[in-house]
Amino acid sequence: QINKIFYFICNTSSQQSIDNHSPLIELLLEAACKVDCLEREKNPNKRWNHRVERDLRKKLFAMGWNIHLEDDDDFGFERFN
C-alpha cells in the first residue's frame, strides 16, 4: 500500500529526487519511519532494519538519478511519461 501511495504521488507531481521532493513525499517517509518503529516495538525479538523507510528513500534516490529499479515494474510505474 505504501508503495502505491508513493508512486501515485510521484506520478501526479513533478520530477522527484532525494534533494528536491514534495512535502507529501516527506510526510510519507516520516510515516514509514513511524510504522517501522511501531513494528519494532511489537516484535522486539525480530532483527529490524527500518526496511519500509529505507526502500522508499532508495527509490527516491534512484528517481533523482534516472536509475530504473526492477521492483518498479511490479506497480506499473512509468516515470518517463
PyRosetta script that sets phi, psi and omega in degrees:
from pyrosetta import init, pose_from_sequence

init()
pose = pose_from_sequence("QINKIFYFICNTSSQQSIDNHSPLIELLLEAACKVDCLEREKNPNKRWNHRVERDLRKKLFAMGWNIHLEDDDDFGFERFN")
pose.set_psi(1, -41.6)
pose.set_omega(1, -178.8)
pose.set_phi(2, -64.9)
pose.set_psi(2, -38.9)
pose.set_omega(2, 178.4)
pose.set_phi(3, -63.9)
pose.set_psi(3, -39.2)
pose.set_omega(3, 178.5)
pose.set_phi(4, -64.0)
pose.set_psi(4, -41.7)
pose.set_omega(4, 177.4)
pose.set_phi(5, -64.0)
pose.set_psi(5, -43.5)
pose.set_omega(5, 179.4)
pose.set_phi(6, -58.4)
pose.set_psi(6, -48.5)
pose.set_omega(6, -178.6)
pose.set_phi(7, -69.3)
pose.set_psi(7, -32.3)
pose.set_omega(7, 177.0)
pose.set_phi(8, -64.5)
pose.set_psi(8, -45.0)
pose.set_omega(8, 178.4)
pose.set_phi(9, -62.7)
pose.set_psi(9, -42.5)
pose.set_omega(9, -179.1)
pose.set_phi(10, -66.4)
pose.set_psi(10, -36.6)
pose.set_omega(10, -179.3)
pose.set_phi(11, -73.7)
pose.set_psi(11, -26.5)
pose.set_omega(11, -176.6)
pose.set_phi(12, -95.7)
pose.set_psi(12, -4.6)
pose.set_omega(12, 179.9)
pose.set_phi(13, -124.1)
pose.set_psi(13, -179.7)
pose.set_omega(13, -177.7)
pose.set_phi(14, -71.0)
pose.set_psi(14, 178.5)
pose.set_omega(14, -179.3)
pose.set_phi(15, -52.9)
pose.set_psi(15, 128.6)
pose.set_omega(15, -179.6)
pose.set_phi(16, -104.3)
pose.set_psi(16, 147.3)
pose.set_omega(16, 173.6)
pose.set_phi(17, -149.1)
pose.set_psi(17, 173.2)
pose.set_omega(17, -179.1)
pose.set_phi(18, -65.7)
pose.set_psi(18, -30.1)
pose.set_omega(18, -179.8)
pose.set_phi(19, -88.9)
pose.set_psi(19, -28.2)
pose.set_omega(19, -174.5)
pose.set_phi(20, -134.3)
pose.set_psi(20, 93.1)
pose.set_omega(20, -180.0)
pose.set_phi(21, -134.5)
pose.set_psi(21, 163.1)
pose.set_omega(21, -176.2)
pose.set_phi(22, -73.2)
pose.set_psi(22, 157.6)
pose.set_omega(22, 176.8)
pose.set_phi(23, -61.1)
pose.set_psi(23, -29.0)
pose.set_omega(23, 177.8)
pose.set_phi(24, -65.0)
pose.set_psi(24, -37.9)
pose.set_omega(24, 177.2)
pose.set_phi(25, -64.6)
pose.set_psi(25, -41.5)
pose.set_omega(25, 179.2)
pose.set_phi(26, -62.2)
pose.set_psi(26, -42.1)
pose.set_omega(26, 177.5)
pose.set_phi(27, -64.4)
pose.set_psi(27, -39.1)
pose.set_omega(27, 178.5)
pose.set_phi(28, -64.9)
pose.set_psi(28, -40.4)
pose.set_omega(28, 178.4)
pose.set_phi(29, -64.6)
pose.set_psi(29, -40.7)
pose.set_omega(29, 178.0)
pose.set_phi(30, -65.3)
pose.set_psi(30, -40.9)
pose.set_omega(30, 178.4)
pose.set_phi(31, -64.5)
pose.set_psi(31, -39.9)
pose.set_omega(31, 178.3)
pose.set_phi(32, -62.7)
pose.set_psi(32, -38.1)
pose.set_omega(32, 177.6)
pose.set_phi(33, -63.7)
pose.set_psi(33, -43.1)
pose.set_omega(33, 179.1)
pose.set_phi(34, -65.1)
pose.set_psi(34, -37.7)
pose.set_omega(34, 176.6)
pose.set_phi(35, -62.2)
pose.set_psi(35, -44.1)
pose.set_omega(35, 178.4)
pose.set_phi(36, -60.2)
pose.set_psi(36, -41.8)
pose.set_omega(36, -179.8)
pose.set_phi(37, -66.1)
pose.set_psi(37, -41.1)
pose.set_omega(37, 177.8)
pose.set_phi(38, -64.1)
pose.set_psi(38, -42.4)
pose.set_omega(38, 178.4)
pose.set_phi(39, -62.9)
pose.set_psi(39, -35.0)
pose.set_omega(39, 179.8)
pose.set_phi(40, -68.2)
pose.set_psi(40, -38.5)
pose.set_omega(40, 178.7)
pose.set_phi(41, -67.2)
pose.set_psi(41, -37.1)
pose.set_omega(41, -179.1)
pose.set_phi(42, -72.7)
pose.set_psi(42, -27.2)
pose.set_omega(42, -178.2)
pose.set_phi(43, -125.0)
pose.set_psi(43, 72.1)
pose.set_omega(43, -174.1)
pose.set_phi(44, -65.7)
pose.set_psi(44, -23.4)
pose.set_omega(44, -178.9)
pose.set_phi(45, -85.9)
pose.set_psi(45, -10.1)
pose.set_omega(45, -178.5)
pose.set_phi(46, -85.2)
pose.set_psi(46, 137.6)
pose.set_omega(46, 176.8)
pose.set_phi(47, -73.4)
pose.set_psi(47, 117.4)
pose.set_omega(47, -171.8)
pose.set_phi(48, -116.0)
pose.set_psi(48, 143.7)
pose.set_omega(48, -175.9)
pose.set_phi(49, -137.8)
pose.set_psi(49, 26.5)
pose.set_omega(49, 179.2)
pose.set_phi(50, 53.6)
pose.set_psi(50, 50.5)
pose.set_omega(50, -174.3)
pose.set_phi(51, -62.6)
pose.set_psi(51, -43.5)
pose.set_omega(51, -175.4)
pose.set_phi(52, -64.5)
pose.set_psi(52, -50.7)
pose.set_omega(52, 179.8)
pose.set_phi(53, -63.4)
pose.set_psi(53, -43.0)
pose.set_omega(53, -179.0)
pose.set_phi(54, -60.1)
pose.set_psi(54, -43.5)
pose.set_omega(54, -179.7)
pose.set_phi(55, -65.2)
pose.set_psi(55, -40.0)
pose.set_omega(55, 178.4)
pose.set_phi(56, -65.6)
pose.set_psi(56, -42.0)
pose.set_omega(56, 178.9)
pose.set_phi(57, -65.4)
pose.set_psi(57, -36.1)
pose.set_omega(57, 177.1)
pose.set_phi(58, -63.1)
pose.set_psi(58, -43.6)
pose.set_omega(58, 178.9)
pose.set_phi(59, -65.2)
pose.set_psi(59, -39.9)
pose.set_omega(59, 178.8)
pose.set_phi(60, -64.5)
pose.set_psi(60, -41.6)
pose.set_omega(60, 177.1)
pose.set_phi(61, -62.0)
pose.set_psi(61, -44.9)
pose.set_omega(61, -179.1)
pose.set_phi(62, -62.7)
pose.set_psi(62, -38.8)
pose.set_omega(62, 178.9)
pose.set_phi(63, -62.9)
pose.set_psi(63, -39.0)
pose.set_omega(63, -180.0)
pose.set_phi(64, -64.7)
pose.set_psi(64, -29.8)
pose.set_omega(64, -178.6)
pose.set_phi(65, -104.8)
pose.set_psi(65, 11.5)
pose.set_omega(65, 180.0)
pose.set_phi(66, 55.0)
pose.set_psi(66, 42.1)
pose.set_omega(66, 176.3)
pose.set_phi(67, -96.8)
pose.set_psi(67, 128.4)
pose.set_omega(67, 179.8)
pose.set_phi(68, -89.4)
pose.set_psi(68, 120.7)
pose.set_omega(68, 176.8)
pose.set_phi(69, -96.2)
pose.set_psi(69, 140.0)
pose.set_omega(69, -176.7)
pose.set_phi(70, -63.6)
pose.set_psi(70, -33.4)
pose.set_omega(70, -178.1)
pose.set_phi(71, -72.7)
pose.set_psi(71, -8.4)
pose.set_omega(71, 173.7)
pose.set_phi(72, -65.0)
pose.set_psi(72, -28.9)
pose.set_omega(72, -178.7)
pose.set_phi(73, -66.0)
pose.set_psi(73, -24.6)
pose.set_omega(73, -178.9)
pose.set_phi(74, -63.6)
pose.set_psi(74, -25.7)
pose.set_omega(74, -175.3)
pose.set_phi(75, -110.7)
pose.set_psi(75, 5.0)
pose.set_omega(75, -179.8)
pose.set_phi(76, 67.3)
pose.set_psi(76, 30.1)
pose.set_omega(76, -176.2)
pose.set_phi(77, -78.5)
pose.set_psi(77, 124.5)
pose.set_omega(77, 177.5)
pose.set_phi(78, -125.2)
pose.set_psi(78, 105.1)
pose.set_omega(78, -175.9)
pose.set_phi(79, -93.1)
pose.set_psi(79, -4.1)
pose.set_omega(79, -176.1)
pose.set_phi(80, -102.4)
pose.set_psi(80, 11.5)
pose.set_omega(80, 179.1)
pose.set_phi(81, -91.0)
pose.dump_pdb("model.pdb")
